[in-house]
Amino acid sequence: MSDRVSIFVNGERHEVPAAISVAAALIAMTANPRFRLTRRRAEPRGLFCGMGVCFDCLVTVDGRPGVRACMTPVVDGIRIEVS
């Protein structure tokens, strides 16, 4: 089993460690990750609680919107869309 997997973020391929969450992968890729924008004021949101309580890290995973990035493990070929 490989210790790295390929993920796609907004269509761009990235290699990340296999045993991390989507949130950890997004944080590792950029110093200031933005996972989504709020509906009303279009304010950026990123990781806040890191344990699936706050819903600030919602992303679209494999076409499913509203997935908590902090609770979702990366798998090879996963497609993640962030706003």
Beta strands, then each sheet from edge to edge (+ up, - down):
strand 1: 4-9
strand 2: 12-17
strand 3: 36-37
strand 4: 44-45
strand 5: 58-61
strand 6: 64-68
strand 7: 79-81
sheet 1: 2+ 1- 7- 5+ 6-
sheet 2: 3+ 4-
end
